[in-house]
Amino acid sequence: MGADRKIMALPRADLRKHLQESYGFRGFRGDQVFSWMHGKRVRSFAEMTNIAADARRLLSESERLTLPVESGRLEASDGTVKLLLQADDGAPVEAVMIPEPDRLTACLSVQVGCRMGCTFCQTGAAGFRRDLAADEMVAQLYALQEIAERRISNVVLMGMGEPLDNLPAVEDALSIITDDMGICIGARKITVSTVGIPEGIQRLQSLEGAFGLALSLHSARQETRERLVPAARRWKLEDVRSALLEYAREKGRRVTLEYCLIGGVNDSREEAEALARFASGLPCKINLIVYNPVEGMDWRRPSDRAVDSFAEYLYPRCPAVTVRRSRGREVAAACGQLGASLL
Ligand code: SF4
């Protein structure tokens, strides 16, 4: 284990191995420690009462259990909560909880800032600071669960950062979150959102579990897309589409196409036609998200008429289209609005 990698960042199999190699603990000890950290979510080794006192002492002398701490909280009238956390090094980490009647969703960040530079996104504008480690991702979920009134049922990796740009840590976090000795949220209830990195999608496909996959598409025309998602220059839309198609077939579940409708940019008939073509033959659902104006950015919200006519073009052509007028706007917790703490 790298010197800086914390014990909480280890999936269960790695934890067992680490404890065995470092302290000679037998495998079941690793399971016990894992269950205390991720199932019962204690904050100190002293609380791990079924572990011998000597072993606990050894662990507390050599390992750290520190997690990001809450530094602020904003609550919208629709129940959306944005939690601001601070990592060990002072880096700000933002997580959001979105209540709906049939589910409670935690939206987690995977990086501090983001390298993708999407031009409509506050995080993108703030640039990239660093990757988050797996423990810093799961800590967001635990902090949200602590203040939630019911069990968090769903997780989306849709906060700050690009998950497929930090895949090793994301893979570890997914393994910890889905583990039945931990918080145990099933792969089908977890969605990874990406700008569409074909190699990353293939790697995600190789993991066990049918994780949900959402593509931040925003335009099915390469030129418009590159304007909105500059990093997309590196990946051709047809390659992204092929990777999605393979993922959907292999995992037996639809992918989601996220499309943030921006006034005068990607809300024309031509754009709707390109989107319908992209979606044709792809097992998918389409989420149209009406853009939330962000201070200091030139993009504008589309008119209601433009939104309606865009959606009406798609309805008969694509199997599942929903229009989302984002929740959490008043606390800047909606798509593209995280990252204010970085500015
Ligand atoms: Fe990064 Fe997502 Fe923002 Fe794009 S929209 S800059 S991928 S956080």
Boltz pocket constraint, residues with backbone or C-beta under 6 A from the ligand:
constraints:
  - pocket:
      binder: B
      contacts: [[A, 113], [A, 114], [A, 115], [A, 116], [A, 117], [A, 118], [A, 121], [A, 122], [A, 123], [A, 124], [A, 125], [A, 158], [A, 159], [A, 160], [A, 161], [A, 162], [A, 195], [A, 216], [A, 336]]
      max_distance: 6.0
